[in-house]
Amino acid sequence: MKQLILLFLLITVNVFAQTPCDYSENINDSIGTYKSTKAYMIFEKNFAGNSSYIFYSLVLTDGLPTLNVQFIQKSKGFMKANCLDKNSKLYLQLHNGQIVTLLHIDQEDCGTMIRDEKGFDNRIMTGSFMFIKGSFEQLTSSPVSLMRIKYLTENEDYVIKKEFQSELNNEIYQPENYFISNLGCIE
């Protein structure tokens, strides 16, 4: 009887723990399949009139899972360009000490500059990173504490918070559990 109650509790916790998948695109036609989760903010920094945002979305294209990372910088002053190339990598350090490496696709990108109506320069760059075999299991077993991106010329570290309220849209984000909550959407 105790085992039956324990089993029921475990099933109930698992059912309620998984967040429902929220797709921005979900296409299945004669050409192939494409699923993309909605963009989710995992990093925000606002300081001295400069803003930086990083968004994740998970993509499944004909069975190939990737992580799309969108970088947005906003400033009235000079913005240093960080470029992604075929040697770029994204490293995720987990709370359990493991490090997961994702490989950038073979495409160079330094972003696109757009000036808005308020006179701010906005640099937008998107990178697609491929998962290495076994990384799904690691990413769903432990929260992420740090992200390091190897750009063309340098590395940059981003501390991943447990939770924050965005100054951009006042929404609450929980970036350290992003993969635990969302990887099931593209499996």
N, C-alpha and C positions, 0 to 999 in steps of 0.2 A: 504494500500500500504506500509506504514512504517513497519507494522508487517511482511509482506512478505519479505521485504529487510532485516530486522533483522534476520528472520529465515534463509534466504539464507547465511548471513554472519556467523551465528553460525554453520551451517552445514559445510561451507567451512573451518572454523577454526578447527573444530573437525576432518575433513578428513586429513588436513595437519599436525595436531599436533601429531597424532599417528605415531610412527615409525614402519616401516615394521618389521615383526617377522623374526629373523635370527636364524635358528635352526642348532645345530650341529648334532642332531639326530631327526628323525621323522618317527617312525615305527608304522605300523598298520597291524597286522597279526592275525592269528587264536588264538594265545596265549594271545594277548591283545594289548594295545596301549602304546606307550612311546614317549614323546616329551621332548627335552631338548634344551634350548636356548644356544647360544654360551657363553662362559665365558666372563665376563665383569669386568674389574678392578674397584674396588670401593675405594681402599686404597693402598697407596704406601709410604714407608719411606726408605730412604737411608741415613745412617749416620755412619761415622767412619768405613767404610768397611763392615758394616752390612746392609742387605736389608730385607724388609718385604713387602709382597704383599698379598692382599685379593681380591679374585674374587668371583662374584656371578654368578649362572646360575639357571634359573627356570626350574623345571621338573614337568611333568604331567605323572603319571604312573597309567593307568587304572582308570582315574578320580580323583586320589589323587594328589593335588598340593603340592610340596615341594620346599624349597629353598636350593640349594647346595652351601655351602660356602667352598672355597678352600683357605687354608693358606699356603704360601710359605715363608720360612725364608732361608737366605743365609748368611753364615759367615765363616771366618777362625778360629774364636774363639769359646768359649763355647756358646751353645744355650740352654736356659731353655726350657724344654718341658711343654707345656700346653696340657692337655688331655680333651677330651670330653667324657661324660658318660650319662647315662639315666636321670640324674638330670640337665644336661646342658640346658641353655636357651639362646636365642638371643633376646635382647630388642632393639627396634628401637624407638628413640624419634623423633617425628615429629615437624615441625616448628609450628604447631598449639597447641603444648603442650601435645598432646596425646602420650601415650606409647603403642606400639604394641609388644606383646610377641609371640615368635615362640618357639616351643618345639623340642628339639633334639630327634631323634629316639633312641630307646633302643640299642645302640651299642657303646662300648668303643673304643676310638681311640686316640693314642698319636702321630700319624704321622709316617712317614717312612723317614729314613736318607739315603741320596744318596750323595756320594762324586763325584764332577765333575773333569774334566781334569785339571782345574786350581787350584785344591787343596781346593776348597770351600766345606763345608758341607752344604747340602740343606735338610731342613726338609719340607716335604709335608704332609699336613693333610686335609682331606675333611670331612665336617659334613653336614648331611641332617637335615633340620629343617622343622617341619610341621606348617602350618598356622592354627590359631584358627578361629573359626567362627566369621565373621564380620571384620576380619583384612584386607581383600581385599579392602573393602570400605574405611577404614581408610587410607590405604597405597596409594590409588589412589587419595585421596583428599588433601594430603599435602606432601611436600618434607621431606626427612629424614635429621636430623641434627646431630644425634649421634647414634652410635651402641655400645651396651654393650654386652659382651659375658661372660656368667657364665661358667667358666671351672670347672674341677673337684676340684681344690684347690683354685681358686681365680677368681676375675672379672677383665676384662680389657675393657677400653673404647677406642673408635676410633671416632675421629671427622670426619664427612662426609662432604667433600667439595662440593661447588656448581660446580666447574670445576677445572680440573688440567691437565697439560700436563705431561705424563708419561716419566720418565727418561729411563725406560726400552725399550720402543718402539716408543717414540715421538708422540703417539696418544693422542688426547684430549678426556677426559672422563668427564661425568657429573653425578656423582654418587648420588647426592641428589635426582634426579628425576628418578632414575632407576626403581622404582616400578610404578610410574605414566606412564612411557613410555613402560614398558614391561609386566606388569601383564596380559594385554589383550591377550598375546600370549599363556597363559595356561588356560584361562577360558573356 
